[in-house]
Amino acid sequence: MFFKRPSKEVERERNHRLLEAVYSTKASWDHARETERAVYEANVNSELHYRSRIQEQKFLYLYKIARKFKVHGTLNDGVIDR
């Protein structure tokens, strides 16, 4: 009873939340990278670099979990369909 597979509804909700987390983390990582690039010439401390690396590691961790559960998202608008 304790080791039953999760129901389809629970799996769907988990996958939805995981994809939301992956997408929001990716957006945050992209923003951190752009900020780091924009401020690069100002020679500020490396805090922006560390923030960017943290966001990257969060994204890679969530991506690994999504692959483990075989969660698939939607195609990016930039992808060309044939």
C-alpha positions as CSV (number, residue, x, y, z in Angstrom):
1,M,0.0,0.0,0.0
2,F,2.9,2.4,0.7
3,F,4.8,1.6,-2.5
4,K,2.0,2.1,-5.0
5,R,2.7,4.1,-8.1
6,P,1.4,7.7,-7.9
7,S,-1.9,8.2,-9.7
8,K,-2.0,9.9,-13.1
9,E,-3.4,13.0,-11.5
10,V,-0.6,13.2,-9.1
11,E,2.0,12.6,-11.8
12,R,0.4,15.3,-14.0
13,E,0.5,17.8,-11.2
14,R,4.1,16.9,-10.4
15,N,5.2,17.2,-14.0
16,H,3.4,20.5,-14.4
17,R,5.1,22.0,-11.3
18,L,8.5,20.6,-12.3
19,L,8.2,22.2,-15.8
20,E,7.1,25.5,-14.3
21,A,10.2,25.4,-12.0
22,V,12.5,24.5,-14.9
23,Y,11.1,27.3,-17.1
24,S,11.2,30.0,-14.4
25,T,14.8,28.9,-13.3
26,K,15.9,29.1,-17.0
27,A,14.5,32.6,-17.3
28,S,16.2,33.6,-14.1
29,W,19.5,32.1,-15.3
30,D,19.2,33.9,-18.7
31,H,18.5,37.2,-16.8
32,A,21.5,36.7,-14.5
33,R,23.8,36.0,-17.5
34,E,22.6,39.1,-19.4
35,T,23.1,41.2,-16.3
36,E,26.6,39.8,-15.8
37,R,27.5,40.5,-19.4
38,A,26.1,44.1,-19.2
39,V,28.0,44.9,-16.1
40,Y,31.2,43.1,-17.1
41,E,32.9,46.2,-18.4
42,A,32.2,48.0,-15.1
43,N,34.7,45.7,-13.3
44,V,32.4,45.1,-10.3
45,N,32.9,42.3,-7.9
46,S,32.3,38.8,-8.8
47,E,28.9,38.5,-7.0
48,L,27.0,38.7,-10.3
49,H,29.1,35.8,-11.6
50,Y,28.3,33.7,-8.5
51,R,24.6,34.5,-8.8
52,S,24.7,33.4,-12.4
53,R,26.5,30.2,-11.5
54,I,23.9,29.4,-8.8
55,Q,21.0,29.9,-11.2
56,E,22.8,27.6,-13.7
57,Q,23.2,24.9,-11.1
58,K,19.6,25.2,-10.1
59,F,18.5,24.8,-13.7
60,L,20.8,21.8,-14.3
61,Y,19.5,20.1,-11.2
62,L,15.9,20.6,-12.1
63,Y,16.6,19.5,-15.7
64,K,18.2,16.3,-14.4
65,I,15.1,15.5,-12.3
66,A,12.8,16.2,-15.3
67,R,14.9,13.8,-17.3
68,K,14.6,11.2,-14.6
69,F,10.8,11.4,-14.6
70,K,10.8,11.7,-18.4
71,V,8.9,15.0,-18.4
72,H,8.6,16.7,-21.7
73,G,7.8,20.4,-22.2
74,T,6.6,22.3,-25.2
75,L,8.7,23.3,-28.2
76,N,10.3,26.7,-28.1
77,D,8.8,29.3,-30.5
78,G,12.3,29.7,-32.0
79,V,12.3,26.1,-33.3
80,I,11.4,25.7,-36.9
81,D,8.9,23.0,-37.8
82,R,9.2,21.2,-41.1
